[in-house]
Amino acid sequence: MSSNRGTARFARFLHQNARFLGIEDGRFALCGPQVVWIDLTNKCTQHCLCCWNYSPFVDSGSKSPAWFADELDYSRVKRLLSELKRMGTKEIFYSGGGDPLHYSRLREVIHETAAAGMKITLITNLVTDDEQLLEFLAKAPIDRMLISIWAASEDVYRKVRPFTPRGAFTSLVGRLKSLLDAISGSTSREVILNHVLLRQNFREFAPMAEMAYELGASNMWYTTMDMAHESMRPFLLGEADIAWLLPLIERAKNDFRFGGRAGWHFDPSQMYELERRLRNSRAAEGVYHSDYIDDIPCYAGWTVARVTADGGVCPCCKADRMPLGNIYRDSFSSIWYGAKYNKFRRKAKLLSKRDAYFSAISCWRVCDNWIDNVKYHAMLNEFRKLLNSWVAVGKRPLQQIMTSCYKWLPRR
């Protein structure tokens, strides 16, 4: 009787950890992605210096005019969300080649996502004159908004956003303040000011944090510039810039608590990741993960996916040039559980990220999924300890049986 109860407990353990059971096997996924990034549209009105698509220093001919008008059909988004709910996805990031505020059916998409029980993160520059849209954002069931600003003053804002009219920063701060005032007191919603650090703005590192705190934001995040094009090299932080910044990052781990206030959720762990990137031996070249990209496997194939505005399904945030399928041709689940995705999983787990297979992603240069990979690596190690304790008492056959069953009957 006790043996049967032990078998039932082990079966529940495997069922609750199907994601890690799939990673451990290494050949296929046994459940859907935890997080999916959805590019609703490629439309945008801004021309940020280091934007992959709209920077004035990027050859506009590198993408067709049709690409800049691409956006996902609303009915297709609804179908995708329905699939993801069935597959057990927990969170959706709305971002993209453009800004999701330019997606005409954004309101409906947000409500559909919330109704499906998935957490919502919206990434936007908050540049809009649509007062009704701003009122919607203040009331909408959005769990987290990342507002891309990249500055703490009018002069710097105009440097990182060429063609921006004078007064645009003041207007943005006004919109942001109204938004923050409207959701003040909410314990379930976050507004985070997001900053890409480059040569034109890095000296506002501390003022950026002060602005977030004083306006009433939840936090601020920093990241390094991704030099997607050689023309962006003049915007990179040089060795002297990095040397100036590193002591500030060290102090920020404590200083950016600002004594604390209701709703301020400063997490120093982001400073450790920023510091790690800038201490990479090739950071001044815009290469941030080359020293340690192969220290752990990549688990993105089991945890995350990105759907681009043309319907492409990509295995990680940086893999827009490596789609493994398209939701206009096939269902998301058939792509996710398909042969191409399984090939990516095996290679991502076993091969060096310098292998030619990953050349379209250039993982060693910068990996936006690194922090998540570190988290899942630690969780996988804990799973293995528990798994081995069950295997030690003769439960290996049940593990093999359940792995085989989940392979043919995953959550679709």
Stockholm file with secondary structure:
# STOCKHOLM 1.0

chainA/1-412         MSSNRGTARFARFLHQNARFLGIEDGRFALCGPQVVWIDLTNKCTQHCLCCWNYSPFVDSGSKSPAWFADELDYSRVKRLLSELKRMGTKEIFYSGGGDPLHYSRLREVIHETAAAGMKITLITNLVTDDEQLLEFLAKAPIDRMLISIWAASEDVYRKVRPFTPRGAFTSLVGRLKSLLDAISGSTSREVILNHVLLRQNFREFAPMAEMAYELGASNMWYTTMDMAHESMRPFLLGEADIAWLLPLIERAKNDFRFGGRAGWHFDPSQMYELERRLRNSRAAEGVYHSDYIDDIPCYAGWTVARVTADGGVCPCCKADRMPLGNIYRDSFSSIWYGAKYNKFRRKAKLLSKRDAYFSAISCWRVCDNWIDNVKYHAMLNEFRKLLNSWVAVGKRPLQQIMTSCYKWLPRR
#=GR chainA/1-412 SS CHHHHHHHHHHHHHHHTHHHHHHHHCSCCSSCCSEEEEECBCCCSCCCTTCTTTCTTSCGGGSCHHHHHCBCCHHHHHHHHHHHHHHTCCEEEEECSSCGGGCTTHHHHHHHHHHTTCEEEEEECCCCCCHHHHHHHHHSCCSEEEEECCCSSHHHHHHHSTTCCTTHHHHHHHHHHHHHHHHTTCSSCEEEEEEEECTTTGGGHHHHHHHHHHHTCSEEEEEECCCCSGGGGGGSCCHHHHHHHHHHHHHHHHHTTTTCCTTCCCCTHHHHHHHHHHTSTTGGGTCCSTTTTTSSCCCHHHHEEEECTTSBEESSTTCTTSCCCBTTTSCHHHHHTSHHHHHHHHHHHHSCTTSGGGTTTCTTTCCTTHHHHHHHHHHHHHHHHHHHHHHTTTCHHHHHHHHHHHHHSCCC
#=GC SS_cons         CHHHHHHHHHHHHHHHTHHHHHHHHCSCCSSCCSEEEEECBCCCSCCCTTCTTTCTTSCGGGSCHHHHHCBCCHHHHHHHHHHHHHHTCCEEEEECSSCGGGCTTHHHHHHHHHHTTCEEEEEECCCCCCHHHHHHHHHSCCSEEEEECCCSSHHHHHHHSTTCCTTHHHHHHHHHHHHHHHHTTCSSCEEEEEEEECTTTGGGHHHHHHHHHHHTCSEEEEEECCCCSGGGGGGSCCHHHHHHHHHHHHHHHHHTTTTCCTTCCCCTHHHHHHHHHHTSTTGGGTCCSTTTTTSSCCCHHHHEEEECTTSBEESSTTCTTSCCCBTTTSCHHHHHTSHHHHHHHHHHHHSCTTSGGGTTTCTTTCCTTHHHHHHHHHHHHHHHHHHHHHHTTTCHHHHHHHHHHHHHSCCC
//
